[in-house]
Amino acid sequence: MSDLTPLPHAPEVRRRRTFAIISHPDAGKTTLTEKLLLFSGAIHIAGSVKARKASRHATSDWMEIEKQRGISVASSVMQMLYRDCVINLLDTPGHKDFSEDTYRVLTAVDAALMVIDAANGVEPQTRRLIEVCRQRDTPILTFVNKMDREGKDPLELLDEIEQELGMPCVPMTWPVGQGKAFGGIVDLRKQQMRLFKAGADKRDEEGDEIVPLAQADTLRARFGGDFETAEGSIELLAGAAPAYAQEAFEAAKQTPVFFGSGVNNFGVQEVLDALVDLAPPPAARHVTKIDGSDVEVPPAAEGFSGVVFKVQANMDPSHRDRIAFVRVNSGRYASGMKLRVQRSGKELRPTSVVTFLSQRREAVEEAYAGDIIGFTTHGGVQLGDTITHGEAPASFGTYTGLPFFAPELFQTVELANPMKSKQLMQGLLQLGEEGAIQVFRPTVGGAMLLGAVGQLQFEVVQHRLKAEYGVEARLGACRFHGARWVTCDDETAMRKFTDEAASKLALDAADTLAYLMTSPYDLRLTQERHPKVVFHPLREHA
Ligand code: GDP
């Protein structure tokens, strides 16, 4: 049987849902995550996710990030069973300086759940995440949270979300009242209203009070003007908003919207059901073959393949190990399977392979497309690597379109103690592979350069070099303010460029050539002088 034969695992693929939860800090992502776990039965008392969340009183920003890093292995991937589905939920780091990490997480999912604070609407951090989802046409479900607080008018909110997302909103539920007067939500498909009841940390087994819309008089009597306003809005929307269309949602051309209050367990059931009923199962994934061409890997195909979208090193300082998070793209992973890293052709011998069921790390027995598994290794894997079973063919690709963003900030790195240069190199290599920082080696002499998208990355790397590698590194100012990866089809033109620009060229960790610029003006001028050279702001492939 060819490795590309589709279908043997189709039933398992069909029941997978893999999504990321995205929001601006404080919109209620952690709370909703917890409540989704609660409703799926994965946990019985809310609080277990919360307890692991980084303290808000951390003394510095990087300490907070460190704490988040500490908790993130446990809580960044959560698997739950709900109805007949296996749901993989991926958390995204909150801090803006770590958005690179978030972008990579978004490459590993089939849908995103966007949480919006009803009072604040679409906030900056959410906006950036939306951009990435839009680039990849990732379907987005929207949850408007905190309806138990005074917030923006729901119609206004929909308008705002539509503007920001650039796609129509299709409300699936609609709120009656808001803040103190929050009466509940109308399920527009089922034509019934679930009455609001403040919830606690446990799921109320007695269930909620549900009233069919056919009994509108009862609801009007109970909620008065608020119900009438909701009725008016629903009527308005029936004429103005498009009907829900599955294909449009899957093509990221409309977003279904749900209202609720995470902290009160309210409206959560509807979201969980939507994940099963609306969110798409894993589809074929585009990967790049070793020869540079693109191929689609069908999820239900026989051969196992997966892509490393996150590497987390040194979680335990006493073990020099790291976890490579792999999204399964095809086939079935079974414990004990012989694995190979496509890039190097080398065998991967993980010391353990874990799954993330209910936030406990457990040895994984089997996994299918859409699932996330963690390989603990001592090295040999990089972000973007394709891992396959044994001799699986190169047709399963080497690198996915895992984005590296061109750094905007640069610093030179030097040692306080020159005896430690081996440790420094090792540390930078590993932190670079993890994606914590980008490392550039100038092609002609000069100190190594660190490139970052956010300032905080430097602080974290400096701290981690010391804590994990015993290296006191000095960071210094640097004349560069941006980088572009360069390619050129014309050899002569490329040589002319590399000769002329030699003092501004550097190789990144994957040995890809980059042009370092001192200003946007510098870049423009260079582009004009070398029209045949292409300057890429994003490195997707090695
Ligand atoms: P995250 O930063 O997005 O993960 O947000 P959290 O889940 O930690 O929530 C931020 C704050 O908002 C916490 O104090 C929550 O208790 C609170 N919160 C979350 N959901 C709701 C809600 O539905 N209503 C109200 N009033 N507060 C909420």
Residues whose N, C-alpha, C, O or C-beta is under 5 A from the ligand:
A	BS01	GDP	S23 H24 P25 D26 A27 G28 K29 T30 T31 L32 N145 K146 M147 D148 R149 G260 S261 G262 V263 N264
